[in-house]
C-alpha cells in the first residue's frame, strides 16, 4: 500500500509528522491550508479510519500505525483550547 507522512503545524507553532498507510489523507487535506482544530480532528479521524480500513481489506487486519497516529493527533489536540492546524507537506 502506498504510505504517506504529512507534516502539520499546531497552534503553538510546533510541527508534527503524521503517518498514514494510505494516500487518502491527500484527498482529505490541502497543503498550505489551515484547518480549525475541531475540523482537523474530524478529518483526521475519518481519513485515518478509511486508511486503516483499506489495510484491513487488503491484509485482513487494521493498521495499528494509523490508530497510533490518530492517538498522537488527539493527544496533541487536547493541549489546545482551539486554534488552527496547518498542513505543511506530504512525503511519500
Helices and strands as residue ranges (DSSP letters): E 4-9, E 15-20, H 24-28, E 34-36, H 37-59, H 64-77, E 84-91
